[in-house]
């Protein structure tokens, strides 16, 4: 099953009986931006899946702002979307995979490996002159059986161990100004997990204008510079565990299959005053 599919691939496989296209557009700062964009135009046949209500549990029911959904919540969302055990899911977002990868990762976490991300998202789809539709898709509900893989998740204790382990690597994928503590628009504490290296997730795609992923060799070289080549375990975090999934995805594209998602991410780490924090450019 390909990790990454092109718009041409998706167009050629649009009629496959086992294919389901999922629109996962979302914005932290603009509530309902994804749903509104879906209503204005989406890839034909795509079903909308909401990050806040379907790909996360309510705040307070787990670590951080976007705790992982319970197996029951996720199974209900997938069943509603017509995603069953044999379905090949292609997820897309505005372009850079930063929320599409959340669905990709959760499907893998819940035991469903038939999942891909659309390279360049709807931005690329439209740039290639492909059709969109505004009619909401109504797939036939099916049954999704969740089989959680807890070994894919890191908690705060695991991150605390990895940050000082010479065989471990912790990656902070937020913007550099948040990592360095120069600006913090969301969480109550600025800075980063001491020892974490910084690679903002937008660096994994070519540009804002062309949000397709960089070549695997280029991604691998960049991650090796950060120490991924010598790491036995890699943990990725962002603000709340959504965008970090895109870096986990990029690491897998680059050949690193040992990356974990820190579920609560910085919103969880900084919620405990006794946990160490750091500011500045150095890990």
Legacy VTK file of the C-alpha trace (Angstrom):
# vtk DataFile Version 3.0
C-alpha trace
ASCII
DATASET POLYDATA
POINTS 283 float
0.000 0.000 0.000
1.631 3.306 -1.036
2.242 5.845 1.721
1.944 8.762 -0.674
-0.221 8.952 -3.803
-0.273 11.578 -6.540
-3.346 13.351 -7.873
-2.935 11.389 -11.100
-2.951 8.122 -9.150
-6.102 9.142 -7.286
-7.869 10.218 -10.475
-7.020 6.874 -12.097
-8.303 4.899 -9.084
-11.365 7.017 -8.268
-13.747 4.243 -9.272
-12.072 1.517 -7.207
-14.733 -0.161 -5.098
-12.527 -0.327 -2.017
-11.336 3.306 -2.146
-12.518 6.053 0.219
-11.257 9.634 -0.079
-11.245 11.604 3.183
-11.176 15.400 3.438
-9.350 16.284 6.677
-9.004 20.042 6.232
-8.767 21.842 9.591
-7.448 24.983 11.227
-6.589 25.438 14.895
-7.094 29.201 14.755
-10.197 29.281 12.517
-12.931 26.990 13.780
-15.026 25.391 11.022
-12.590 26.502 8.297
-12.234 22.920 7.104
-15.956 22.190 7.086
-16.647 25.458 5.246
-13.961 24.692 2.662
-15.434 21.215 2.158
-18.848 22.725 1.468
-17.371 25.143 -1.050
-15.645 22.410 -3.011
-13.992 19.055 -2.401
-12.568 16.142 -4.357
-15.525 14.236 -5.845
-16.744 11.512 -3.523
-14.692 12.689 -0.551
-16.222 12.456 2.914
-15.426 15.116 5.509
-13.779 14.002 8.759
-13.444 16.509 11.593
-10.175 16.666 13.536
-11.681 18.114 16.721
-14.668 15.818 17.123
-13.691 12.621 15.301
-9.890 12.430 15.353
-9.516 13.486 18.991
-11.241 13.047 22.321
-12.551 16.103 24.181
-9.920 18.043 26.082
-9.512 16.655 29.586
-10.115 13.038 28.532
-6.419 12.475 27.923
-3.153 14.390 27.742
-2.991 17.730 25.943
-5.458 19.634 23.768
-6.148 16.808 21.322
-6.038 13.471 23.166
-6.294 10.394 20.994
-9.877 9.358 20.309
-11.129 6.310 22.142
-11.455 3.157 20.036
-15.234 3.584 20.189
-15.150 7.220 19.023
-12.756 6.499 16.184
-14.617 3.369 15.072
-17.900 5.292 14.987
-16.329 8.050 12.852
-14.792 5.583 10.419
-17.962 3.518 10.183
-19.972 6.671 9.419
-17.445 7.569 6.711
-17.867 4.189 5.050
-14.406 2.976 6.059
-14.253 -0.709 6.837
-11.448 -3.176 7.367
-10.817 -3.610 3.613
-11.106 0.058 2.644
-8.124 1.898 1.175
-8.272 5.422 2.615
-6.644 8.369 0.845
-6.559 11.401 3.136
-6.001 14.974 2.015
-5.999 18.465 3.523
-5.253 22.005 2.339
-1.888 20.867 0.993
1.030 19.983 3.249
-0.355 16.831 4.856
-0.260 18.382 8.322
-3.781 17.213 9.166
-4.278 14.459 6.582
-1.428 12.627 8.305
-3.398 12.685 11.563
-5.978 10.394 9.945
-3.234 8.310 8.313
-1.518 7.875 11.678
-4.712 7.080 13.586
-5.734 4.470 11.037
-2.349 2.807 11.489
-2.596 3.147 15.276
-5.965 1.417 15.251
-4.644 -1.451 13.149
-5.648 -0.321 9.648
-2.640 -0.197 7.317
-4.553 0.519 4.093
-4.021 4.276 4.292
-2.285 6.889 2.122
-1.854 10.657 1.983
-2.572 12.670 -1.168
0.626 14.479 -2.161
-0.032 18.219 -2.231
-3.609 17.891 -1.004
-6.437 19.777 -2.611
-4.077 22.625 -3.513
-2.279 20.318 -5.925
-5.543 18.775 -7.126
-6.882 22.194 -8.117
-3.525 23.326 -9.543
-3.702 20.378 -11.938
-7.115 21.560 -13.135
-9.073 18.664 -11.662
-12.762 18.873 -10.839
-14.274 19.502 -7.425
-17.851 19.189 -6.208
-19.846 20.865 -3.442
-22.439 18.143 -2.859
-21.850 16.399 0.474
-20.989 12.733 0.110
-23.142 10.197 1.941
-21.270 6.894 2.013
-22.985 3.709 3.090
-22.048 3.114 6.753
-19.972 0.046 7.451
-18.156 -1.546 10.373
-14.669 -0.555 11.445
-12.967 -2.811 14.004
-10.285 -0.915 15.975
-7.172 -2.794 17.088
-5.020 -0.250 19.001
-1.232 -0.379 18.836
-0.128 1.435 22.019
3.536 0.897 21.156
3.199 3.705 18.573
2.612 6.327 21.288
5.028 8.081 23.641
3.896 9.673 26.878
5.685 12.388 28.857
7.715 9.847 30.832
8.995 8.216 27.640
9.921 11.608 26.162
11.718 12.513 29.384
13.844 9.377 29.013
14.479 9.812 25.297
15.613 13.443 25.576
18.729 12.387 27.513
19.259 9.005 25.869
22.156 9.028 23.354
20.213 6.436 21.347
17.048 8.556 21.347
15.880 11.616 19.437
13.063 14.011 20.305
11.827 16.210 17.459
9.842 19.402 18.038
8.014 20.163 14.782
6.517 23.548 15.728
7.618 26.827 14.175
11.075 27.960 15.264
9.820 31.009 17.155
7.668 28.759 19.350
10.480 26.267 19.863
12.851 29.038 20.910
10.238 30.608 23.166
10.178 33.925 21.305
6.457 33.616 20.646
3.768 31.411 22.151
0.241 32.206 20.915
-1.514 29.122 22.283
0.032 27.459 25.335
0.663 29.077 28.753
4.407 28.333 28.751
6.883 29.139 25.964
9.873 27.055 24.973
10.581 23.396 24.296
11.428 20.060 25.862
15.114 20.275 26.841
17.212 18.248 24.428
14.605 18.275 21.653
15.757 19.192 18.156
13.663 21.503 15.997
12.434 20.850 12.454
9.222 22.727 11.650
6.834 20.418 9.813
6.453 22.741 6.755
10.101 21.947 5.947
8.986 18.466 4.899
7.240 19.833 1.792
8.707 21.692 -1.170
7.134 25.101 -0.541
3.914 26.820 0.424
3.140 27.192 -3.283
3.957 23.539 -4.052
3.060 21.592 -0.893
4.102 18.201 -2.178
6.509 16.250 0.020
10.218 16.494 -0.608
11.953 13.484 -2.130
12.698 10.614 0.237
16.466 11.040 -0.136
16.254 14.741 0.691
14.097 14.039 3.737
16.450 11.310 4.903
19.484 13.602 4.666
17.700 16.302 6.664
16.624 13.899 9.418
20.075 12.326 9.575
21.549 15.764 10.230
19.337 15.913 13.300
20.560 12.532 14.527
17.866 10.202 13.205
20.424 7.877 11.629
21.861 6.878 14.998
18.596 6.866 16.946
16.912 3.672 18.021
13.777 5.593 18.964
12.403 8.924 17.713
9.560 10.818 19.377
7.804 13.661 17.558
5.738 16.397 19.141
3.993 19.625 18.174
1.493 21.678 20.143
-1.153 19.015 20.689
-0.235 15.957 18.621
-1.930 16.809 15.305
0.777 18.319 13.088
3.463 16.017 14.517
1.807 13.157 12.630
3.017 14.791 9.410
6.635 14.505 10.582
6.076 10.878 11.605
4.788 10.381 8.056
7.807 12.177 6.524
10.162 10.070 8.635
8.522 6.935 7.270
8.865 8.264 3.721
12.559 8.743 4.501
12.933 5.171 5.719
12.720 5.714 9.483
9.980 3.441 10.750
10.767 3.841 14.457
9.068 7.191 15.124
6.588 7.614 17.954
3.933 10.283 18.444
4.011 12.147 21.750
0.254 12.204 22.193
-0.145 15.279 24.385
2.846 17.102 22.895
3.830 20.539 24.236
0.325 21.257 25.578
0.769 18.253 27.865
4.452 18.753 28.698
4.084 22.367 29.811
0.965 21.632 31.874
3.087 20.220 34.712
5.136 23.015 36.377
7.818 20.632 37.640
8.794 19.486 34.127
11.935 21.095 32.770
11.603 23.518 29.865
14.172 25.328 27.723
14.263 28.366 25.468
16.652 29.508 22.786
17.995 27.930 19.622
20.039 25.130 21.181
18.498 21.784 22.120
LINES 1 284
283 0 1 2 3 4 5 6 7 8 9 10 11 12 13 14 15 16 17 18 19 20 21 22 23 24 25 26 27 28 29 30 31 32 33 34 35 36 37 38 39 40 41 42 43 44 45 46 47 48 49 50 51 52 53 54 55 56 57 58 59 60 61 62 63 64 65 66 67 68 69 70 71 72 73 74 75 76 77 78 79 80 81 82 83 84 85 86 87 88 89 90 91 92 93 94 95 96 97 98 99 100 101 102 103 104 105 106 107 108 109 110 111 112 113 114 115 116 117 118 119 120 121 122 123 124 125 126 127 128 129 130 131 132 133 134 135 136 137 138 139 140 141 142 143 144 145 146 147 148 149 150 151 152 153 154 155 156 157 158 159 160 161 162 163 164 165 166 167 168 169 170 171 172 173 174 175 176 177 178 179 180 181 182 183 184 185 186 187 188 189 190 191 192 193 194 195 196 197 198 199 200 201 202 203 204 205 206 207 208 209 210 211 212 213 214 215 216 217 218 219 220 221 222 223 224 225 226 227 228 229 230 231 232 233 234 235 236 237 238 239 240 241 242 243 244 245 246 247 248 249 250 251 252 253 254 255 256 257 258 259 260 261 262 263 264 265 266 267 268 269 270 271 272 273 274 275 276 277 278 279 280 281 282
